[in-house]
């Protein structure tokens, strides 16, 4: 996101009064969004209906709300129950993409985007990226025997019919000023949350709908060596590298672990190059797992990422299990 984009996002969540000047554009956006959804729901514009359940994990706000850890946690929970999930994604951030792209061990973030690559590496499930998610599902099914497909993001991608919708909302920032684009952060009106099957709140401790994020272990980018969470607590100064939607979440975790660090921030979905690491020498570098999938061949031997697990409410997993079994 550009500096102007970050400034606008900050204004949305501060509730700056000048944003009211954009309300006429917001009303037009709302009208077009509602018309588009109605055309799909009425069948005037057709949607692809897959022969097995489709679960969409998305949001109604611009920016990161923690969807990817939720997708990973849901996939792992379903795998633990003996099911065979697959994943499709838009592949946002891919710079050398030839869609549709079936992820493999040789895939990199330039081909797939960082989030699908992270999902694939963590779970090893079949994954296809394509801006046309309906096409991605068809490619996925041609090559795999699956029980269901999870769509990473795509709540507004109505060309793909879905059987279960999960919306992820940041429990702290919520919906900002409540306005739609460009006057606010919403892709659809807040009332859209009434029609989804499950709303999950990132950072909430609610047993019913909260999603907590639990740091697990530090992992070396080059060797895969794992070290405990207190490994870098109270020691040498680290460089905290983050190119994610809400980097403060990562920095707050470092604070809770007692890490002393300097911030080295980048835009969300940043495409890292060797130049980004040229001046780091042998410095201790700590980063997120999402950044790590793009930096493995660039970072030095003293670069580590923090593996984090999302803890889902049991009711959400049970609802998806019931959908598949029925």
C-alpha positions in Angstrom: 0.0 0.0 0.0 1.3 3.4 -0.9 1.9 6.2 1.6 -1.3 7.9 0.4 -3.2 4.6 0.8 -1.9 4.2 4.4 -2.9 7.7 5.2 -6.4 7.2 3.9 -6.7 3.9 5.8 -5.6 5.7 9.0 -8.3 8.4 8.3 -11.0 5.6 8.0 -10.2 4.2 11.4 -9.8 7.6 13.1 -13.1 8.7 11.7 -11.9 11.9 10.1 -14.8 14.2 9.4 -13.5 15.2 5.9 -14.3 11.8 4.7 -18.0 12.9 4.5 -17.0 14.7 1.4 -16.6 11.3 -0.2 -20.0 10.1 0.7 -21.6 10.7 -2.8 -18.9 8.4 -4.3 -19.6 5.9 -1.5 -23.4 5.9 -2.3 -22.5 5.1 -6.0 -20.2 2.3 -4.8 -22.9 0.9 -2.6 -25.4 1.0 -5.5 -23.1 -0.8 -7.9 -22.1 -3.4 -5.3 -25.7 -4.1 -4.4 -26.7 -4.3 -8.1 -23.8 -6.7 -8.9 -24.7 -9.0 -6.0 -28.4 -9.0 -7.0 -27.5 -9.9 -10.6 -25.6 -13.0 -9.4 -28.2 -14.0 -6.8 -31.0 -13.8 -9.4 -29.1 -15.8 -11.9 -28.9 -13.1 -14.5 -25.2 -13.4 -14.2 -24.3 -17.1 -13.8 -22.1 -18.5 -11.0 -20.1 -21.7 -11.1 -21.6 -24.4 -8.8 -18.9 -27.0 -7.8 -19.9 -30.6 -7.2 -18.6 -30.5 -3.6 -18.9 -28.0 -0.8 -17.2 -24.6 -1.1 -16.2 -22.7 2.0 -15.2 -19.0 1.6 -13.1 -17.3 4.2 -13.0 -13.6 3.6 -13.8 -10.2 5.0 -15.7 -7.0 4.1 -12.9 -4.6 4.8 -9.9 -3.5 2.9 -6.6 -4.6 4.4 -5.5 -7.6 6.5 -7.8 -9.2 9.1 -5.9 -12.4 9.6 -7.7 -14.6 7.0 -4.7 -16.7 6.1 -4.0 -18.1 9.6 -7.7 -18.9 9.8 -7.6 -20.8 6.6 -4.5 -22.7 7.8 -6.1 -23.5 11.1 -9.3 -24.7 9.4 -7.4 -26.9 6.9 -5.4 -28.5 9.7 -8.5 -29.1 11.8 -10.3 -30.8 8.8 -7.2 -32.8 8.1 -7.1 -34.0 11.7 -10.7 -35.3 11.1 -9.6 -37.3 8.1 -11.0 -35.0 5.4 -9.2 -33.9 2.2 -9.5 -30.1 1.7 -8.1 -28.1 -1.2 -7.5 -24.4 -1.3 -8.0 -21.8 -4.1 -6.9 -18.2 -3.9 -6.6 -15.1 -6.1 -2.9 -15.0 -5.8 -2.6 -11.4 -4.8 0.9 -10.0 -5.1 2.1 -12.5 -7.7 4.4 -10.6 -10.1 5.3 -13.4 -12.5 2.0 -15.2 -12.6 0.8 -17.6 -15.3 -2.7 -18.4 -14.0 -4.0 -20.9 -13.2 -1.0 -21.9 -11.2 -0.9 -25.2 -9.2 1.4 -24.8 -6.3 4.2 -27.3 -5.8 7.4 -27.5 -3.9 9.1 -25.4 -6.5 6.6 -22.6 -6.5 7.6 -19.2 -5.3 5.7 -16.1 -4.3 6.2 -14.4 -7.7 4.1 -17.2 -9.2 1.5 -17.6 -6.5 1.5 -14.7 -4.1 2.7 -14.9 -0.6 -0.4 -16.0 1.2 -1.3 -19.1 -1.0 2.4 -20.1 -0.8 2.3 -19.9 3.0 -0.9 -22.0 3.1 0.5 -24.6 0.8 3.8 -24.9 2.7 2.2 -25.1 6.1 -0.6 -27.6 5.2 0.7 -29.4 2.0 -2.9 -29.4 0.7 -3.5 -29.0 -3.1 -3.7 -25.3 -3.9 -4.5 -23.4 -7.1 -4.3 -19.7 -7.6 -6.2 -17.8 -10.3 -7.9 -14.4 -10.3 -10.9 -16.4 -11.6 -11.6 -18.5 -8.6 -14.3 -20.6 -10.3 -11.6 -21.6 -12.8 -9.2 -22.3 -10.0 -11.7 -24.7 -8.4 -12.3 -26.6 -11.7 -8.5 -27.0 -12.2 -8.1 -28.2 -8.6 -10.8 -30.8 -9.0 -9.4 -32.1 -12.3 -6.2 -33.1 -10.5 -7.3 -34.0 -7.0 -9.8 -36.1 -5.1 -11.2 -33.8 -2.4 -14.0 -33.5 0.1 -14.3 -29.7 0.0 -12.6 -26.6 -1.2 -11.7 -23.6 0.9 -11.5 -20.3 -0.9 -9.0 -17.9 0.7 -10.6 -14.5 0.4 -13.3 -14.1 -2.3 -16.3 -13.1 -0.2 -17.2 -10.7 -2.9 -16.3 -13.1 -5.8 -19.8 -14.1 -6.6 -18.9 -15.9 -9.8 -18.1 -18.8 -7.5 -21.2 -20.2 -5.7 -20.5 -21.1 -2.1 -22.1 -23.2 0.6 -20.6 -21.7 3.7 -19.2 -18.2 4.3 -16.8 -17.1 7.1 -16.1 -13.4 7.6 -13.1 -12.4 9.6 -13.3 -9.1 11.5 -10.5 -7.4 13.5 -11.9 -7.3 17.1 -10.1 -4.0 17.8 -10.5 -2.0 14.6 -13.9 -3.5 13.7 -15.3 -1.8 10.7 -13.6 1.6 11.0 -16.0 4.5 10.4 -18.6 2.1 8.9 -18.5 3.7 5.4 -17.9 1.9 2.2 -15.2 2.7 -0.3 -13.8 5.3 -0.8 -15.2 7.1 2.3 -14.4 4.1 4.5 -12.8 0.6 4.5 -15.8 -1.5 3.7 -16.1 -3.5 0.4 -19.7 -4.1 1.2 -22.1 -2.6 3.7 -21.9 -3.8 7.3 -25.3 -5.5 6.8 -23.5 -8.1 4.7 -22.2 -9.7 7.9 -25.9 -10.7 8.7 -25.9 -13.0 5.7 -22.7 -14.9 6.3 -22.7 -18.2 8.1 -20.1 -17.3 10.7 -18.4 -14.1 11.8 -15.0 -14.6 13.5 -13.3 -11.8 15.5 -9.5 -11.7 15.4 -8.0 -11.0 18.8 -11.2 -11.8 20.7 -11.2 -14.2 23.6 -14.9 -15.2 23.0 -15.3 -18.9 23.0 -18.2 -18.6 20.5 -16.6 -16.4 17.8 -13.1 -15.3 18.9 -9.9 -16.2 17.1 -6.7 -16.0 19.1 -3.2 -16.1 17.6 -0.7 -18.1 19.6 3.1 -17.8 18.8 4.6 -21.3 18.8 8.3 -21.3 17.8 11.1 -19.4 16.1 12.2 -21.1 12.8 15.5 -20.4 10.9 14.8 -19.5 7.3 17.9 -21.3 5.9 18.1 -24.5 8.1 14.6 -24.9 9.4 16.0 -25.2 12.9 13.5 -24.4 15.7 14.1 -22.5 18.9 11.8 -21.6 21.8 9.9 -18.4 22.1 12.3 -16.9 24.7 15.4 -17.5 22.6 15.8 -13.8 21.7 14.3 -12.3 24.8 16.4 -9.7 26.5 19.4 -10.3 24.3 21.0 -8.8 21.3 19.2 -6.0 19.4 17.1 -7.5 16.5 15.8 -6.1 13.3 12.1 -6.6 13.1 11.1 -7.0 9.5 7.4 -6.9 8.5 5.7 -6.4 5.2 2.1 -7.2 6.3 -1.2 -5.4 6.5 -1.1 -4.7 10.2 2.6 -5.0 11.3 1.8 -3.7 14.8 0.4 -7.1 15.6 3.9 -8.6 15.0 5.6 -5.8 17.0 3.2 -6.3 19.9 4.0 -10.0 19.9 7.7 -9.2 20.0 7.1 -6.8 23.0 5.2 -9.6 24.8 8.2 -11.9 24.2 10.6 -9.4 25.7 12.5 -8.9 22.4 14.6 -5.7 21.9 14.3 -4.6 18.3 14.4 -1.9 15.7 11.6 -1.8 13.1 12.3 -2.4 9.4 8.9 -2.0 7.8 7.8 -2.6 4.3 4.4 -2.3 2.5 2.0 -5.2 2.6 2.8 -7.9 0.0 6.2 -6.3 -0.6 8.3 -8.1 -3.2 11.6 -8.5 -1.5 15.0 -8.2 -3.3 18.6 -8.8 -2.3 18.9 -5.1 -1.9 16.5 -5.2 1.1 19.0 -7.4 2.9 22.3 -6.0 1.5 23.1 -3.8 4.6 21.9 -6.3 7.2 25.2 -8.3 7.3 25.1 -10.7 10.2 22.3 -8.9 12.1 19.7 -10.9 13.9 16.6 -10.6 11.7 13.1 -11.5 13.0 10.1 -11.6 10.7 6.6 -13.0 10.1 6.0 -16.3 8.4 4.2 -14.5 5.6 7.4 -12.5 4.9 9.6 -15.6 5.3 8.1 -17.4 2.3 9.5 -14.6 0.1 12.9 -14.2 1.8 14.3 -17.7 2.2 16.8 -17.3 -0.6 17.6 -13.7 0.3 18.1 -13.6 4.1 21.3 -14.5 5.9 21.9 -17.4 8.4 20.7 -15.4 11.3 17.2 -14.7 10.0 14.2 -16.3 11.8 10.5 -16.3 11.4 7.8 -16.6 14.1 5.4 -19.5 13.5 1.9 -18.6 14.8 -1.2 -20.7 15.0 -4.8 -19.4 15.0 -7.0 -21.0 17.6 -10.5 -21.3 16.1 -13.8 -21.7 18.1 -14.9 -25.3 18.0 -18.3 -24.4 16.7 -16.9 -23.0 13.5 -15.0 -26.2 12.7 -18.0 -28.3 13.7 -20.3 -26.4 11.3 -17.9 -27.0 8.4 -17.6 -30.7 9.3 -21.4 -30.9 9.3 -21.6 -29.3 5.9 -19.3 -31.9 4.4 -20.9 -34.9 6.1 -24.4 -33.8 5.1 
